[in-house]
C-alpha cells in the first residue's frame, strides 16, 4: 500500500456506515463503505499486487485502517463473508483509545 486513501467527505459519520465491501480490482482492492440502504458513503482503493488474497493480506491492512481512519470495527475476521467475487462485513462505530 503506497498511500492512505482519499480524505473523507466533510459530512462523514461512522454511525451511518452499515457494512464494508472489498473486491479485487485491476490494481489492488476496492473498498466501499455502504449505508443500510446500500448507498455508497465512501470508497477507496488499496494498492496491492494483483492476486493478493483477502485473507490474511488485505484484511491485515484493512482492519486497522478502518479503525483509525474511518472509526469502524467488525467482530473479528470470521465476520467477513465471501460472496462471489467480493467480501462483505457488517461494521459498527468504533472510537480508538
DAURCOR-V397537 format. One record per run of one state. SS is the DSSP state (@ for helix, = for strand, . for the rest). FROM is the first residue (numbers start at 1). TO is the last residue. If there is no record, write none. Layout:
# DAURCOR-V397537
ss=SS from=FROM to=TO
ss=SS from=FROM to=TO
This chain:
# DAURCOR-V397537
ss=. from=1 to=13
ss=@ from=14 to=16
ss=. from=17 to=18
ss== from=19 to=25
ss=. from=26 to=27
ss== from=28 to=34
ss=. from=35 to=39
ss== from=40 to=46
ss=. from=47 to=53
ss=@ from=54 to=70
ss=. from=71 to=71
ss== from=72 to=73
ss=. from=74 to=76
ss=@ from=77 to=79
ss=. from=80 to=80
ss== from=81 to=83
ss=. from=84 to=85
ss== from=86 to=90
ss=. from=91 to=91
ss== from=92 to=93
ss=. from=94 to=97
